[in-house]
Amino acid sequence: GDLKGFVATYEEGGEDDLRRLKVRLDSSQDQERIPPVLLRRMKADILEGLPARHISRERVPMPPEQAKAYGDAVFQAQTGGSSRGDMMRAIHAFRGISLHPDGARECDPLDKDSVRRWFNRSARVRHAVEVLEKLRASKEKALVFIEDLEVQALFAAAITTHLDLDRQPAIINGSVPGERRLEIVDRFQASSAPFDLLVLSPKAAGVGLTITAANHVIHLSRWWNPAVEDQCNDRCYRIGQQKLVTVHVPIAVHPDFGDASFDVRLDELLERKRQLSRDMLLPPVA
């Protein structure tokens, strides 16, 4: 059609309009003479030879301490200001508490009782630890993605104490130079230990690393952009992987707010973005 009609239909069009546009672009009414305008290959459609991948989303109830901290943050948001800055601070609080109400505080990583208490104050952390306990028993390896640098350090030290590991898991984040990252990955890949884990930042380790020695991914932190999260999963789900890959996504649920809890809403948002990426014209960008 004409440009004016196209702009009127699609410039301010909704999701259904864009879906119809995509269908028209990647198909052709005359396949014999006119190829589709748009050709798009998704890795999942063409990659062969990989084992199955399973996404395990587990809704886990917040323990009392975490639920109280989350409830206090909701009350503060409801009674505070309504500016954009106030809303951003509220979201930041919900996000942080949903990971751990104490952050990297209130824990002596060398004391088993202190470590156990810190684990048990967070639904997500407690679930991740339960997964790691099972992986040690089944002799499998994992990648644990955490955004907060202080929580990274505390978690690595605490899990070492809890599981009586011979050495502390390595950490890859933005402060680790590229060559050092490759050294850490090479050592992890070559290790003969039946169980091991790496702690990584989603952004720093989301691209360019092949870590097929691990076949489990645990997302303790979620990223707003699902493409970044999918890139994290692909560190171990790539050529060379021989085992079933499981992606663990613990979702902290407040006992009173239920489906309105931050983690539940964020998971819904990320899945909606993934669906839009599949249905629309271009994948999301970082």
C-alpha atoms as an extended CHARMM CRD file, in Angstrom:
* protein
*
       286  EXT
         1         1  GLY       CA              0.0000000000        0.0000000000        0.0000000000  PROA      1               0.0000000000
         2         2  ASP       CA              0.9330000000        3.6680000000        0.0590000000  PROA      2               0.0000000000
         3         3  LEU       CA              3.2950000000        5.1330000000        2.6620000000  PROA      3               0.0000000000
         4         4  LYS       CA              0.6380000000        7.3230000000        4.2680000000  PROA      4               0.0000000000
         5         5  GLY       CA             -1.6480000000        4.3550000000        4.8500000000  PROA      5               0.0000000000
         6         6  PHE       CA              1.2300000000        2.2350000000        6.1470000000  PROA      6               0.0000000000
         7         7  VAL       CA              2.2600000000        4.8770000000        8.6760000000  PROA      7               0.0000000000
         8         8  ALA       CA             -1.3340000000        5.4180000000        9.7810000000  PROA      8               0.0000000000
         9         9  THR       CA             -1.7620000000        1.6980000000       10.4040000000  PROA      9               0.0000000000
        10        10  TYR       CA              1.5470000000        0.7280000000       11.9890000000  PROA      10              0.0000000000
        11        11  GLU       CA              3.3060000000        3.7590000000       13.4840000000  PROA      11              0.0000000000
        12        12  GLU       CA              0.9730000000        3.8130000000       16.4580000000  PROA      12              0.0000000000
        13        13  GLY       CA             -0.2280000000        0.2510000000       15.9930000000  PROA      13              0.0000000000
        14        14  GLY       CA             -0.7390000000       -2.2050000000       18.8080000000  PROA      14              0.0000000000
        15        15  GLU       CA              0.6330000000       -5.7140000000       19.2360000000  PROA      15              0.0000000000
        16        16  ASP       CA             -1.9540000000       -7.2970000000       16.9460000000  PROA      16              0.0000000000
        17        17  ASP       CA             -1.1170000000       -4.8190000000       14.1550000000  PROA      17              0.0000000000
        18        18  LEU       CA              2.6000000000       -5.5930000000       14.4750000000  PROA      18              0.0000000000
        19        19  ARG       CA              1.9460000000       -9.3340000000       14.4420000000  PROA      19              0.0000000000
        20        20  ARG       CA             -0.0060000000       -8.9990000000       11.2060000000  PROA      20              0.0000000000
        21        21  LEU       CA              2.8210000000       -6.9150000000        9.7460000000  PROA      21              0.0000000000
        22        22  LYS       CA              5.3830000000       -9.5620000000       10.6600000000  PROA      22              0.0000000000
        23        23  VAL       CA              3.2980000000      -12.2870000000        9.0390000000  PROA      23              0.0000000000
        24        24  ARG       CA              3.1190000000      -10.2520000000        5.8280000000  PROA      24              0.0000000000
        25        25  LEU       CA              6.8640000000       -9.5670000000        5.8820000000  PROA      25              0.0000000000
        26        26  ASP       CA              8.0780000000      -13.1170000000        6.4440000000  PROA      26              0.0000000000
        27        27  SER       CA              5.6550000000      -14.7760000000        4.0430000000  PROA      27              0.0000000000
        28        28  SER       CA              4.8630000000      -14.2840000000        0.3880000000  PROA      28              0.0000000000
        29        29  GLN       CA              1.6980000000      -14.6820000000       -1.6180000000  PROA      29              0.0000000000
        30        30  ASP       CA              3.7600000000      -15.7570000000       -4.6140000000  PROA      30              0.0000000000
        31        31  GLN       CA              6.5260000000      -18.0510000000       -3.3340000000  PROA      31              0.0000000000
        32        32  GLU       CA              7.5510000000      -19.0260000000       -6.8710000000  PROA      32              0.0000000000
        33        33  ARG       CA              8.5970000000      -15.5450000000       -7.9920000000  PROA      33              0.0000000000
        34        34  ILE       CA              8.7840000000      -13.2720000000       -4.9310000000  PROA      34              0.0000000000
        35        35  PRO       CA             10.7120000000      -14.2510000000       -1.7910000000  PROA      35              0.0000000000
        36        36  PRO       CA              9.5700000000      -13.0050000000        1.6230000000  PROA      36              0.0000000000
        37        37  VAL       CA             10.6820000000       -9.4980000000        2.5500000000  PROA      37              0.0000000000
        38        38  LEU       CA             12.0070000000      -10.6850000000        5.9110000000  PROA      38              0.0000000000
        39        39  LEU       CA             13.9650000000      -13.8410000000        6.6890000000  PROA      39              0.0000000000
        40        40  ARG       CA             14.7560000000      -14.5040000000       10.3320000000  PROA      40              0.0000000000
        41        41  ARG       CA             16.4810000000      -17.5690000000       11.7280000000  PROA      41              0.0000000000
        42        42  MET       CA             16.2670000000      -18.2360000000       15.4570000000  PROA      42              0.0000000000
        43        43  LYS       CA             19.0050000000      -20.3070000000       17.0470000000  PROA      43              0.0000000000
        44        44  ALA       CA             16.4550000000      -22.6370000000       18.6180000000  PROA      44              0.0000000000
        45        45  ASP       CA             15.1300000000      -23.4490000000       15.1470000000  PROA      45              0.0000000000
        46        46  ILE       CA             18.4430000000      -24.4160000000       13.5540000000  PROA      46              0.0000000000
        47        47  LEU       CA             20.7310000000      -25.6270000000       16.3390000000  PROA      47              0.0000000000
        48        48  GLU       CA             21.0120000000      -29.4110000000       16.2390000000  PROA      48              0.0000000000
        49        49  GLY       CA             22.8320000000      -31.9210000000       18.3600000000  PROA      49              0.0000000000
        50        50  LEU       CA             22.1350000000      -30.3520000000       21.7470000000  PROA      50              0.0000000000
        51        51  PRO       CA             20.4110000000      -32.1870000000       24.6020000000  PROA      51              0.0000000000
        52        52  ALA       CA             17.0790000000      -31.0180000000       25.9540000000  PROA      52              0.0000000000
        53        53  ARG       CA             16.7760000000      -27.8990000000       28.0950000000  PROA      53              0.0000000000
        54        54  HSD       CA             14.2790000000      -27.5350000000       30.9230000000  PROA      54              0.0000000000
        55        55  ILE       CA             13.2080000000      -24.2950000000       32.5980000000  PROA      55              0.0000000000
        56        56  SER       CA             12.2510000000      -24.8730000000       36.2340000000  PROA      56              0.0000000000
        57        57  ARG       CA             10.2800000000      -21.9610000000       37.6670000000  PROA      57              0.0000000000
        58        58  GLU       CA              9.6810000000      -22.5580000000       41.3540000000  PROA      58              0.0000000000
        59        59  ARG       CA              7.3770000000      -20.3140000000       43.3530000000  PROA      59              0.0000000000
        60        60  VAL       CA              8.7680000000      -20.3390000000       46.8890000000  PROA      60              0.0000000000
        61        61  PRO       CA              7.0980000000      -18.6400000000       49.8740000000  PROA      61              0.0000000000
        62        62  MET       CA              8.9600000000      -15.8470000000       51.6110000000  PROA      62              0.0000000000
        63        63  PRO       CA             10.0450000000      -16.7240000000       55.1630000000  PROA      63              0.0000000000
        64        64  PRO       CA              8.6340000000      -14.4750000000       57.9240000000  PROA      64              0.0000000000
        65        65  GLU       CA             11.6130000000      -12.0860000000       58.0780000000  PROA      65              0.0000000000
        66        66  GLN       CA             11.5950000000      -11.5040000000       54.3460000000  PROA      66              0.0000000000
        67        67  ALA       CA              7.8190000000      -11.1780000000       54.1930000000  PROA      67              0.0000000000
        68        68  LYS       CA              7.8730000000       -8.5320000000       56.9500000000  PROA      68              0.0000000000
        69        69  ALA       CA             10.6150000000       -6.5070000000       55.2390000000  PROA      69              0.0000000000
        70        70  TYR       CA              8.7030000000       -6.6940000000       51.9440000000  PROA      70              0.0000000000
        71        71  GLY       CA              5.4500000000       -5.6690000000       53.6210000000  PROA      71              0.0000000000
        72        72  ASP       CA              7.1800000000       -2.7040000000       55.2740000000  PROA      72              0.0000000000
        73        73  ALA       CA              8.5240000000       -1.6240000000       51.8780000000  PROA      73              0.0000000000
        74        74  VAL       CA              5.0220000000       -1.8280000000       50.3770000000  PROA      74              0.0000000000
        75        75  PHE       CA              3.5850000000        0.2600000000       53.2090000000  PROA      75              0.0000000000
        76        76  GLN       CA              6.3330000000        2.8520000000       52.7770000000  PROA      76              0.0000000000
        77        77  ALA       CA              5.6320000000        3.0130000000       49.0390000000  PROA      77              0.0000000000
        78        78  GLN       CA              1.8930000000        3.4100000000       49.6100000000  PROA      78              0.0000000000
        79        79  THR       CA              2.3210000000        6.2010000000       52.1550000000  PROA      79              0.0000000000
        80        80  GLY       CA              5.2430000000        7.9630000000       50.4810000000  PROA      80              0.0000000000
        81        81  GLY       CA              5.4220000000       10.2340000000       47.4930000000  PROA      81              0.0000000000
        82        82  SER       CA              4.1450000000        9.4430000000       44.0310000000  PROA      82              0.0000000000
        83        83  SER       CA              6.8880000000       10.9750000000       41.8940000000  PROA      83              0.0000000000
        84        84  ARG       CA              8.8570000000        8.9520000000       39.3690000000  PROA      84              0.0000000000
        85        85  GLY       CA             11.8170000000        8.9500000000       41.7560000000  PROA      85              0.0000000000
        86        86  ASP       CA              9.6470000000        7.6260000000       44.5950000000  PROA      86              0.0000000000
        87        87  MET       CA              8.3830000000        4.8180000000       42.3820000000  PROA      87              0.0000000000
        88        88  MET       CA             11.9000000000        3.8910000000       41.2670000000  PROA      88              0.0000000000
        89        89  ARG       CA             13.0670000000        3.7500000000       44.8850000000  PROA      89              0.0000000000
        90        90  ALA       CA             10.1190000000        1.4980000000       45.7360000000  PROA      90              0.0000000000
        91        91  ILE       CA             10.8930000000       -0.8690000000       42.8600000000  PROA      91              0.0000000000
        92        92  HSD       CA             14.5550000000       -0.9290000000       43.8960000000  PROA      92              0.0000000000
        93        93  ALA       CA             13.5010000000       -1.8350000000       47.4480000000  PROA      93              0.0000000000
        94        94  PHE       CA             11.1490000000       -4.6080000000       46.2700000000  PROA      94              0.0000000000
        95        95  ARG       CA             13.8450000000       -6.0120000000       44.0200000000  PROA      95              0.0000000000
        96        96  GLY       CA             16.5160000000       -6.0220000000       46.7120000000  PROA      96              0.0000000000
        97        97  ILE       CA             14.3130000000       -7.5060000000       49.4300000000  PROA      97              0.0000000000
        98        98  SER       CA             13.0740000000      -10.1940000000       47.0650000000  PROA      98              0.0000000000
        99        99  LEU       CA             16.6780000000      -11.3570000000       46.7370000000  PROA      99              0.0000000000
       100       100  HSD       CA             17.5170000000      -11.0430000000       50.4420000000  PROA      100             0.0000000000
       101       101  PRO       CA             16.0950000000       -8.7290000000       53.1230000000  PROA      101             0.0000000000
       102       102  ASP       CA             19.5420000000       -8.2650000000       54.6930000000  PROA      102             0.0000000000
       103       103  GLY       CA             21.5720000000       -8.0060000000       51.5250000000  PROA      103             0.0000000000
       104       104  ALA       CA             25.1480000000       -8.9680000000       52.3600000000  PROA      104             0.0000000000
       105       105  ARG       CA             24.7710000000       -8.0830000000       56.0470000000  PROA      105             0.0000000000
       106       106  GLU       CA             24.0920000000      -10.0670000000       59.2180000000  PROA      106             0.0000000000
       107       107  CYS       CA             26.1710000000      -13.0930000000       58.2700000000  PROA      107             0.0000000000
       108       108  ASP       CA             29.5370000000      -14.5000000000       59.3070000000  PROA      108             0.0000000000
       109       109  PRO       CA             30.4530000000      -16.6510000000       56.2940000000  PROA      109             0.0000000000
       110       110  LEU       CA             32.8290000000      -18.7650000000       58.3880000000  PROA      110             0.0000000000
       111       111  ASP       CA             30.1930000000      -19.7200000000       60.9630000000  PROA      111             0.0000000000
       112       112  LYS       CA             27.8160000000      -22.4910000000       59.8820000000  PROA      112             0.0000000000
       113       113  ASP       CA             24.9630000000      -21.3890000000       62.1410000000  PROA      113             0.0000000000
       114       114  SER       CA             25.2190000000      -17.8020000000       60.9040000000  PROA      114             0.0000000000
       115       115  VAL       CA             25.3270000000      -19.0240000000       57.3050000000  PROA      115             0.0000000000
       116       116  ARG       CA             22.2870000000      -21.2320000000       57.8430000000  PROA      116             0.0000000000
       117       117  ARG       CA             20.3170000000      -18.3400000000       59.3400000000  PROA      117             0.0000000000
       118       118  TRP       CA             21.2570000000      -16.0640000000       56.4230000000  PROA      118             0.0000000000
       119       119  PHE       CA             20.1990000000      -18.6870000000       53.8860000000  PROA      119             0.0000000000
       120       120  ASN       CA             16.8780000000      -19.2600000000       55.6280000000  PROA      120             0.0000000000
       121       121  ARG       CA             15.9120000000      -15.5710000000       55.6130000000  PROA      121             0.0000000000
       122       122  SER       CA             15.5360000000      -15.5290000000       51.8180000000  PROA      122             0.0000000000
       123       123  ALA       CA             13.1800000000      -17.6920000000       49.7630000000  PROA      123             0.0000000000
       124       124  ARG       CA             15.3270000000      -17.4510000000       46.6380000000  PROA      124             0.0000000000
       125       125  VAL       CA             18.6430000000      -18.1060000000       48.3860000000  PROA      125             0.0000000000
       126       126  ARG       CA             17.2540000000      -21.0050000000       50.3940000000  PROA      126             0.0000000000
       127       127  HSD       CA             15.8910000000      -22.6230000000       47.2210000000  PROA      127             0.0000000000
       128       128  ALA       CA             19.1960000000      -22.1260000000       45.4040000000  PROA      128             0.0000000000
       129       129  VAL       CA             21.0630000000      -23.7840000000       48.2690000000  PROA      129             0.0000000000
       130       130  GLU       CA             18.6540000000      -26.7420000000       48.1750000000  PROA      130             0.0000000000
       131       131  VAL       CA             19.3330000000      -27.1100000000       44.4450000000  PROA      131             0.0000000000
       132       132  LEU       CA             23.0940000000      -27.0110000000       45.0100000000  PROA      132             0.0000000000
       133       133  GLU       CA             22.8380000000      -29.6310000000       47.7580000000  PROA      133             0.0000000000
       134       134  LYS       CA             21.0780000000      -31.9580000000       45.3080000000  PROA      134             0.0000000000
       135       135  LEU       CA             23.6440000000      -31.2420000000       42.5790000000  PROA      135             0.0000000000
       136       136  ARG       CA             26.4850000000      -32.1260000000       44.8930000000  PROA      136             0.0000000000
       137       137  ALA       CA             24.7690000000      -35.4520000000       45.6050000000  PROA      137             0.0000000000
       138       138  SER       CA             24.1650000000      -36.0920000000       41.8780000000  PROA      138             0.0000000000
       139       139  LYS       CA             27.6900000000      -34.8820000000       40.9460000000  PROA      139             0.0000000000
       140       140  GLU       CA             26.6980000000      -32.0740000000       38.6130000000  PROA      140             0.0000000000
       141       141  LYS       CA             27.9240000000      -28.4970000000       38.2000000000  PROA      141             0.0000000000
       142       142  ALA       CA             26.1560000000      -25.1520000000       38.2090000000  PROA      142             0.0000000000
       143       143  LEU       CA             26.3890000000      -21.4970000000       37.2530000000  PROA      143             0.0000000000
       144       144  VAL       CA             24.8370000000      -19.1140000000       39.7950000000  PROA      144             0.0000000000
       145       145  PHE       CA             23.9830000000      -15.6350000000       38.5210000000  PROA      145             0.0000000000
       146       146  ILE       CA             23.8600000000      -12.8150000000       41.0800000000  PROA      146             0.0000000000
       147       147  GLU       CA             23.9660000000       -9.1210000000       40.2480000000  PROA      147             0.0000000000
       148       148  ASP       CA             24.8780000000       -7.5640000000       43.6180000000  PROA      148             0.0000000000
       149       149  LEU       CA             28.6700000000       -7.7020000000       44.0740000000  PROA      149             0.0000000000
       150       150  GLU       CA             28.5480000000       -7.8700000000       47.8630000000  PROA      150             0.0000000000
       151       151  VAL       CA             25.9780000000      -10.6580000000       47.7960000000  PROA      151             0.0000000000
       152       152  GLN       CA             28.1540000000      -12.4820000000       45.2530000000  PROA      152             0.0000000000
       153       153  ALA       CA             31.1120000000      -12.4530000000       47.6280000000  PROA      153             0.0000000000
       154       154  LEU       CA             29.0620000000      -13.4430000000       50.6730000000  PROA      154             0.0000000000
       155       155  PHE       CA             27.2080000000      -16.2140000000       48.8460000000  PROA      155             0.0000000000
       156       156  ALA       CA             30.4490000000      -17.7100000000       47.5100000000  PROA      156             0.0000000000
       157       157  ALA       CA             32.0150000000      -17.7220000000       50.9720000000  PROA      157             0.0000000000
       158       158  ALA       CA             28.8460000000      -18.9260000000       52.7110000000  PROA      158             0.0000000000
       159       159  ILE       CA             28.1970000000      -21.8220000000       50.3340000000  PROA      159             0.0000000000
       160       160  THR       CA             31.8170000000      -22.9170000000       50.8090000000  PROA      160             0.0000000000
       161       161  THR       CA             31.2290000000      -23.1640000000       54.5480000000  PROA      161             0.0000000000
       162       162  HSD       CA             27.8060000000      -24.7780000000       54.2060000000  PROA      162             0.0000000000
       163       163  LEU       CA             28.8970000000      -27.4930000000       51.7630000000  PROA      163             0.0000000000
       164       164  ASP       CA             32.4020000000      -27.9610000000       53.2410000000  PROA      164             0.0000000000
       165       165  LEU       CA             34.0180000000      -27.2470000000       49.8770000000  PROA      165             0.0000000000
       166       166  ASP       CA             37.7840000000      -27.5140000000       49.4500000000  PROA      166             0.0000000000
       167       167  ARG       CA             37.9450000000      -24.0300000000       47.9720000000  PROA      167             0.0000000000
       168       168  GLN       CA             35.6850000000      -21.0580000000       47.4710000000  PROA      168             0.0000000000
       169       169  PRO       CA             33.8580000000      -20.8540000000       44.1210000000  PROA      169             0.0000000000
       170       170  ALA       CA             35.3700000000      -18.4020000000       41.6640000000  PROA      170             0.0000000000
       171       171  ILE       CA             33.4970000000      -15.1960000000       40.8690000000  PROA      171             0.0000000000
       172       172  ILE       CA             33.2570000000      -13.5170000000       37.4660000000  PROA      172             0.0000000000
       173       173  ASN       CA             32.0140000000       -9.9290000000       37.4410000000  PROA      173             0.0000000000
       174       174  GLY       CA             32.8610000000       -6.6110000000       35.8370000000  PROA      174             0.0000000000
       175       175  SER       CA             35.9870000000       -6.1450000000       37.9550000000  PROA      175             0.0000000000
       176       176  VAL       CA             37.5660000000       -9.3490000000       36.5980000000  PROA      176             0.0000000000
       177       177  PRO       CA             39.7380000000       -8.6780000000       33.4930000000  PROA      177             0.0000000000
       178       178  GLY       CA             38.9810000000      -10.5990000000       30.3180000000  PROA      178             0.0000000000
       179       179  GLU       CA             42.0820000000      -12.7810000000       30.4590000000  PROA      179             0.0000000000
       180       180  ARG       CA             41.3910000000      -13.6590000000       34.0750000000  PROA      180             0.0000000000
       181       181  ARG       CA             37.8070000000      -14.6110000000       33.1790000000  PROA      181             0.0000000000
       182       182  LEU       CA             39.0870000000      -17.0530000000       30.5620000000  PROA      182             0.0000000000
       183       183  GLU       CA             41.5160000000      -18.5410000000       33.0940000000  PROA      183             0.0000000000
       184       184  ILE       CA             38.6710000000      -19.1010000000       35.5610000000  PROA      184             0.0000000000
       185       185  VAL       CA             36.5050000000      -20.7090000000       32.8870000000  PROA      185             0.0000000000
       186       186  ASP       CA             39.3410000000      -22.9070000000       31.6130000000  PROA      186             0.0000000000
       187       187  ARG       CA             40.0440000000      -24.1580000000       35.1400000000  PROA      187             0.0000000000
       188       188  PHE       CA             36.3430000000      -24.8430000000       35.7070000000  PROA      188             0.0000000000
       189       189  GLN       CA             36.0500000000      -26.6480000000       32.3710000000  PROA      189             0.0000000000
       190       190  ALA       CA             39.1130000000      -28.8000000000       33.0480000000  PROA      190             0.0000000000
       191       191  SER       CA             38.3150000000      -29.6300000000       36.6650000000  PROA      191             0.0000000000
       192       192  SER       CA             37.8200000000      -33.2950000000       37.4970000000  PROA      192             0.0000000000
       193       193  ALA       CA             35.7980000000      -32.4450000000       40.6070000000  PROA      193             0.0000000000
       194       194  PRO       CA             32.4000000000      -34.1570000000       40.4610000000  PROA      194             0.0000000000
       195       195  PHE       CA             30.6560000000      -31.0380000000       41.8140000000  PROA      195             0.0000000000
       196       196  ASP       CA             31.5120000000      -27.3760000000       41.3590000000  PROA      196             0.0000000000
       197       197  LEU       CA             29.9090000000      -23.9830000000       40.8340000000  PROA      197             0.0000000000
       198       198  LEU       CA             30.7490000000      -20.5440000000       39.4930000000  PROA      198             0.0000000000
       199       199  VAL       CA             29.2140000000      -17.2870000000       40.7190000000  PROA      199             0.0000000000
       200       200  LEU       CA             28.7270000000      -14.7640000000       37.9120000000  PROA      200             0.0000000000
       201       201  SER       CA             27.2740000000      -11.3380000000       37.1710000000  PROA      201             0.0000000000
       202       202  PRO       CA             24.5470000000      -11.5040000000       34.5120000000  PROA      202             0.0000000000
       203       203  LYS       CA             25.9980000000       -8.6780000000       32.4160000000  PROA      203             0.0000000000
       204       204  ALA       CA             29.6970000000       -9.4700000000       32.8210000000  PROA      204             0.0000000000
       205       205  ALA       CA             29.3610000000      -13.1650000000       32.0210000000  PROA      205             0.0000000000
       206       206  GLY       CA             26.3680000000      -13.1020000000       29.6980000000  PROA      206             0.0000000000
       207       207  VAL       CA             28.3580000000      -13.0770000000       26.4380000000  PROA      207             0.0000000000
       208       208  GLY       CA             31.4670000000      -14.7410000000       25.0830000000  PROA      208             0.0000000000
       209       209  LEU       CA             32.0340000000      -17.5480000000       27.5840000000  PROA      209             0.0000000000
       210       210  THR       CA             31.6060000000      -21.2620000000       26.9550000000  PROA      210             0.0000000000
       211       211  ILE       CA             31.0490000000      -23.1640000000       30.2090000000  PROA      211             0.0000000000
       212       212  THR       CA             29.6740000000      -26.5330000000       29.1560000000  PROA      212             0.0000000000
       213       213  ALA       CA             31.1000000000      -28.3020000000       32.2260000000  PROA      213             0.0000000000
       214       214  ALA       CA             28.0170000000      -26.9660000000       33.9960000000  PROA      214             0.0000000000
       215       215  ASN       CA             24.5700000000      -28.1760000000       33.0490000000  PROA      215             0.0000000000
       216       216  HSD       CA             22.5600000000      -26.2240000000       35.6430000000  PROA      216             0.0000000000
       217       217  VAL       CA             21.9150000000      -22.4730000000       35.7370000000  PROA      217             0.0000000000
       218       218  ILE       CA             20.4850000000      -20.7610000000       38.8260000000  PROA      218             0.0000000000
       219       219  HSD       CA             19.1510000000      -17.2150000000       38.4650000000  PROA      219             0.0000000000
       220       220  LEU       CA             19.3050000000      -15.6690000000       41.9200000000  PROA      220             0.0000000000
       221       221  SER       CA             19.0860000000      -12.2690000000       40.2230000000  PROA      221             0.0000000000
       222       222  ARG       CA             16.7540000000      -11.5110000000       37.3280000000  PROA      222             0.0000000000
       223       223  TRP       CA             17.6150000000       -8.9760000000       34.6220000000  PROA      223             0.0000000000
       224       224  TRP       CA             15.0230000000       -6.6100000000       33.1640000000  PROA      224             0.0000000000
       225       225  ASN       CA             15.9710000000       -7.6240000000       29.6380000000  PROA      225             0.0000000000
       226       226  PRO       CA             15.2070000000      -11.3010000000       28.9210000000  PROA      226             0.0000000000
       227       227  ALA       CA             17.8380000000      -11.3590000000       26.1550000000  PROA      227             0.0000000000
       228       228  VAL       CA             20.5460000000      -10.8970000000       28.8070000000  PROA      228             0.0000000000
       229       229  GLU       CA             19.0760000000      -13.7200000000       30.8760000000  PROA      229             0.0000000000
       230       230  ASP       CA             18.8810000000      -15.9830000000       27.8220000000  PROA      230             0.0000000000
       231       231  GLN       CA             22.5270000000      -15.2230000000       27.0360000000  PROA      231             0.0000000000
       232       232  CYS       CA             23.3920000000      -16.3280000000       30.5720000000  PROA      232             0.0000000000
       233       233  ASN       CA             21.6040000000      -19.6360000000       29.9580000000  PROA      233             0.0000000000
       234       234  ASP       CA             23.5240000000      -20.0620000000       26.7280000000  PROA      234             0.0000000000
       235       235  ARG       CA             26.8820000000      -20.0970000000       28.5350000000  PROA      235             0.0000000000
       236       236  CYS       CA             26.2970000000      -23.8070000000       29.1210000000  PROA      236             0.0000000000
       237       237  TYR       CA             23.6160000000      -24.5390000000       26.5040000000  PROA      237             0.0000000000
       238       238  ARG       CA             25.8210000000      -24.5510000000       23.4330000000  PROA      238             0.0000000000
       239       239  ILE       CA             27.8830000000      -26.8380000000       21.2210000000  PROA      239             0.0000000000
       240       240  GLY       CA             29.8220000000      -29.2380000000       23.4360000000  PROA      240             0.0000000000
       241       241  GLN       CA             27.1030000000      -29.7280000000       26.0310000000  PROA      241             0.0000000000
       242       242  GLN       CA             26.3410000000      -33.4170000000       26.5250000000  PROA      242             0.0000000000
       243       243  LYS       CA             23.9210000000      -33.3500000000       29.4650000000  PROA      243             0.0000000000
       244       244  LEU       CA             20.3690000000      -32.2270000000       30.0260000000  PROA      244             0.0000000000
       245       245  VAL       CA             20.4380000000      -28.5220000000       30.9170000000  PROA      245             0.0000000000
       246       246  THR       CA             18.1700000000      -27.2140000000       33.6670000000  PROA      246             0.0000000000
       247       247  VAL       CA             17.5860000000      -23.5200000000       34.2810000000  PROA      247             0.0000000000
       248       248  HSD       CA             16.3770000000      -22.8280000000       37.8260000000  PROA      248             0.0000000000
       249       249  VAL       CA             14.3450000000      -19.6620000000       38.4370000000  PROA      249             0.0000000000
       250       250  PRO       CA             13.2680000000      -19.2980000000       42.0870000000  PROA      250             0.0000000000
       251       251  ILE       CA             10.3530000000      -16.8530000000       42.4440000000  PROA      251             0.0000000000
       252       252  ALA       CA              9.8010000000      -15.3860000000       45.9230000000  PROA      252             0.0000000000
       253       253  VAL       CA              6.1030000000      -15.0600000000       46.7380000000  PROA      253             0.0000000000
       254       254  HSD       CA              4.7700000000      -12.9300000000       49.5890000000  PROA      254             0.0000000000
       255       255  PRO       CA              2.1350000000      -14.8120000000       51.6350000000  PROA      255             0.0000000000
       256       256  ASP       CA             -0.3460000000      -11.9060000000       51.4600000000  PROA      256             0.0000000000
       257       257  PHE       CA              0.3790000000      -10.3240000000       48.0670000000  PROA      257             0.0000000000
       258       258  GLY       CA              0.6150000000      -13.5960000000       46.1150000000  PROA      258             0.0000000000
       259       259  ASP       CA              0.5400000000      -12.9400000000       42.3630000000  PROA      259             0.0000000000
       260       260  ALA       CA              1.1610000000       -9.2310000000       43.0140000000  PROA      260             0.0000000000
       261       261  SER       CA              4.5930000000      -10.0340000000       44.5060000000  PROA      261             0.0000000000
       262       262  PHE       CA              7.5260000000       -8.3950000000       42.7230000000  PROA      262             0.0000000000
       263       263  ASP       CA              9.0860000000      -11.6590000000       41.5390000000  PROA      263             0.0000000000
       264       264  VAL       CA              5.8300000000      -12.9310000000       40.0490000000  PROA      264             0.0000000000
       265       265  ARG       CA              5.1890000000       -9.6790000000       38.1990000000  PROA      265             0.0000000000
       266       266  LEU       CA              8.7750000000       -9.5250000000       36.9460000000  PROA      266             0.0000000000
       267       267  ASP       CA              8.6050000000      -13.1010000000       35.6650000000  PROA      267             0.0000000000
       268       268  GLU       CA              5.3820000000      -12.2750000000       33.8060000000  PROA      268             0.0000000000
       269       269  LEU       CA              7.0100000000       -9.1670000000       32.3100000000  PROA      269             0.0000000000
       270       270  LEU       CA             10.0630000000      -11.1000000000       31.1080000000  PROA      270             0.0000000000
       271       271  GLU       CA              7.9360000000      -13.8300000000       29.5490000000  PROA      271             0.0000000000
       272       272  ARG       CA              5.7890000000      -11.2290000000       27.8010000000  PROA      272             0.0000000000
       273       273  LYS       CA              8.9440000000       -9.6020000000       26.4010000000  PROA      273             0.0000000000
       274       274  ARG       CA             10.1590000000      -12.9970000000       25.1720000000  PROA      274             0.0000000000
       275       275  GLN       CA              6.8640000000      -13.5900000000       23.4350000000  PROA      275             0.0000000000
       276       276  LEU       CA              6.9940000000      -10.1720000000       21.8320000000  PROA      276             0.0000000000
       277       277  SER       CA             10.5100000000      -10.9360000000       20.6250000000  PROA      277             0.0000000000
       278       278  ARG       CA              9.2990000000      -14.1170000000       18.9640000000  PROA      278             0.0000000000
       279       279  ASP       CA              6.2160000000      -12.5130000000       17.4600000000  PROA      279             0.0000000000
       280       280  MET       CA              7.5440000000       -9.1100000000       16.4490000000  PROA      280             0.0000000000
       281       281  LEU       CA             10.1730000000       -7.9340000000       14.0400000000  PROA      281             0.0000000000
       282       282  LEU       CA             13.3650000000       -7.8410000000       16.0650000000  PROA      282             0.0000000000
       283       283  PRO       CA             14.7750000000       -9.4940000000       19.1950000000  PROA      283             0.0000000000
       284       284  PRO       CA             15.2390000000       -7.3730000000       22.3330000000  PROA      284             0.0000000000
       285       285  VAL       CA             18.5690000000       -5.6000000000       22.7380000000  PROA      285             0.0000000000
       286       286  ALA       CA             20.6690000000       -5.0500000000       25.8450000000  PROA      286             0.0000000000
